[in-house]
């Protein structure tokens, strides 16, 4: 009598094929909140004061800029030179802020709000290429930096000054 101690090749092949199909087809699509920056507000699920859609990119250069504030296009407010982002601040009123992140780049990015001493106020996990994420934070008046905290992304342009000011003129939600 012979005892087999190795799994037959065909069984390994079937198992690996099944694993590939399960892993390959389990990509998650964005939730309603991720696909629509304003879904939670419309559904009355959350009381937000400001929704800022942030575009993060790395092609051809690294940049972090607001694309929308409370459904209003502000993409024309920023120039193409990301080396001067600290001189082109994003100005919003204080309160409950939802930063909706749209990674249009080819690399993973993340998003962080820091005080000017470099202390983290809040941050996200990594947001993969062509994916979305969010950060909801209650901000008091003051100056902050918003940035991608991954690797050298902030040094390469994914950094912007954030001024939170009660006199900020943004459209109502």
C-alpha angles and dihedrals in degrees: 000000000000122000117208115221099175128072112243115254093240091057091052090048093052091046094050092047091052091048091050092051093049095046095039094050098043097081108141122234119216117274119243089263092052095045093048117037090201101044096102091050093049091049091050090238096129139022106229126172098196136015115199119187106209121199116207119191142164103185121115088351136357113262142158117199141152113255098179138012115195093339093311119120110238098162091114091061093079129066124223094252107095092183090081099048092122088059092051103058127189107235120201137156122259123264140070105348127190113202106197108199122212111187104201091168134097095241133063114266135185134198130229137175113211133178116239090264088064096253115143115244095179138335143184133231118253116299112210125228113291091006133116134228140166145222122196115195137162107231127194123206112288143082124295139165122238115201151145104261095197120114111308096332095119092051089051095054109285092118132094136172115246119204116194108199131162088221092058111130109224129147117259119257 
